[in-house]
């Protein structure tokens, strides 16, 4: 991971923590590959690194800008509901 991305992810996590948000722990490459199969899409390396480091916010939380970043569990759940 390059230093710019490392710095951005660190700042993002720090900002969310300061806002009192619950940040999910990162996930493994195997979990990322599983998600890619479910959504039928290969993520770029930057997004994969984001998932390895953060994996979104706890469900139904959003930042002060009203953005909610979903975990892979939430994405999988929504994909399963869509494909039924």
LOGULO-72674 format. One record per residue (C-alpha): residue number from 1; z, x, y. Coordinates in pm, whole numbers, plus 50000, padded with zeros to 5 digits. Example, Ala and Ser with C-alpha at 12.3 -4.5 7.8 and 13.67 -1.06 7.14 Angstrom:
2
<atom 1 <50780 51230 49550>> <atom 2 <50714 51367 49894>> 
//
This chain:
84
<atom 1 <50000 50000 50000>> <atom 2 <49911 50142 50339>> <atom 3 <50171 50200 50609>> <atom 4 <50035 49932 50843>> <atom 5 <50066 49658 50582>> <atom 6 <50407 49787 50474>> <atom 7 <50526 49771 50835>> <atom 8 <50386 49420 50892>> <atom 9 <50546 49282 50576>> <atom 10 <50877 49442 50665>> <atom 11 <50865 49290 51015>> <atom 12 <50771 48948 50875>> <atom 13 <51057 48952 50628>> <atom 14 <51299 49071 50896>> <atom 15 <51186 48797 51137>> <atom 16 <51227 48526 50875>> <atom 17 <51571 48659 50784>> <atom 18 <51676 48656 51152>> <atom 19 <51559 48294 51172>> <atom 20 <51789 48216 50879>> <atom 21 <51505 48135 50640>> <atom 22 <51533 48180 50265>> <atom 23 <51268 48431 50161>> <atom 24 <51163 48442 49796>> <atom 25 <51171 48771 49612>> <atom 26 <50838 48928 49524>> <atom 27 <50653 48866 49200>> <atom 28 <50488 49081 48935>> <atom 29 <50120 49160 48889>> <atom 30 <50123 48947 48572>> <atom 31 <50243 48647 48774>> <atom 32 <49971 48709 49033>> <atom 33 <49705 48727 48761>> <atom 34 <49833 48400 48615>> <atom 35 <49801 48231 48954>> <atom 36 <49450 48371 49003>> <atom 37 <49346 48210 48675>> <atom 38 <49496 47875 48771>> <atom 39 <49325 47864 49112>> <atom 40 <49010 48034 48978>> <atom 41 <49009 48291 49256>> <atom 42 <49070 48666 49282>> <atom 43 <49302 48745 49572>> <atom 44 <49242 49048 49790>> <atom 45 <49483 49340 49767>> <atom 46 <49663 49259 50093>> <atom 47 <49755 48910 49976>> <atom 48 <49861 49046 49638>> <atom 49 <50090 49293 49814>> <atom 50 <50234 49011 50025>> <atom 51 <50317 48824 49702>> <atom 52 <50465 49138 49546>> <atom 53 <50693 49182 49847>> <atom 54 <50776 48830 49964>> <atom 55 <50624 48539 49766>> <atom 56 <50668 48290 50047>> <atom 57 <50962 48085 50166>> <atom 58 <51186 47854 49967>> <atom 59 <51030 47509 49928>> <atom 60 <51011 47293 50239>> <atom 61 <51123 47566 50479>> <atom 62 <50914 47668 50777>> <atom 63 <50938 47922 51053>> <atom 64 <50985 47851 51425>> <atom 65 <50607 47818 51461>> <atom 66 <50616 47540 51194>> <atom 67 <50435 47749 50934>> <atom 68 <50542 47713 50573>> <atom 69 <50442 47986 50330>> <atom 70 <50444 47857 49974>> <atom 71 <50566 48042 49666>> <atom 72 <50339 48075 49366>> <atom 73 <50550 47816 49185>> <atom 74 <50476 47564 49459>> <atom 75 <50105 47650 49453>> <atom 76 <50093 47614 49073>> <atom 77 <50271 47281 49090>> <atom 78 <50030 47145 49349>> <atom 79 <49729 47272 49153>> <atom 80 <49856 47101 48838>> <atom 81 <49895 46774 49028>> <atom 82 <49543 46802 49175>> <atom 83 <49377 46871 48842>> <atom 84 <49537 46577 48661>> 
//
